[in-house]
Amino acid sequence: MATLYFVLAAATLVLHFVWILWVVFGALLTRGRRVLSWIHVGSVLYGAVIEAGPWPCPLTLLEQRLLVKAGRASYEGSFLVHYLERLVYPDIQPEWLLWGAGAVCVANLAVYARRFRRTR
């Protein structure tokens, strides 16, 4: 059963990485797809609120819970899991994360503003 929880924890980590890619680059994929664009805008805003606020990311909580159930204290498994974790949560100052989240929001919203002006 511990192996299953570890696999689920690794899958959650991959999902977390995909979510971050979606938030950062989603505007490039939504051109001409109105519903998908609104979903992406909501994703960007949600990501910014989670990053700036005091709340932990639900995917992080899920990862941690699954690792505990798997009997693991940290990412001691494969190097892939280890390096994905470092990529998702790089060891940088919290202020830089806030500025980065803000820059991602501004850049994505600028793409949508430009599209909106073109359609008008």
Number of C-alpha atoms within 10 A of each C-alpha: 7 14 12 12 19 21 14 17 25 23 14 18 22 16 13 20 17 13 16 16 12 16 22 20 16 20 21 12 12 16 13 9 9 10 9 15 18 14 12 22 18 13 19 26 17 13 20 20 15 15 18 16 11 8 9 10 14 11 16 14 11 15 21 19 15 21 22 16 17 18 13 16 10 10 19 9 11 9 10 11 17 15 13 17 17 12 11 15 11 11 9 8 8 11 10 10 17 16 12 14 22 18 14 19 20 13 15 20 17 13 14 19 11 10 13 10 8 8 6 5
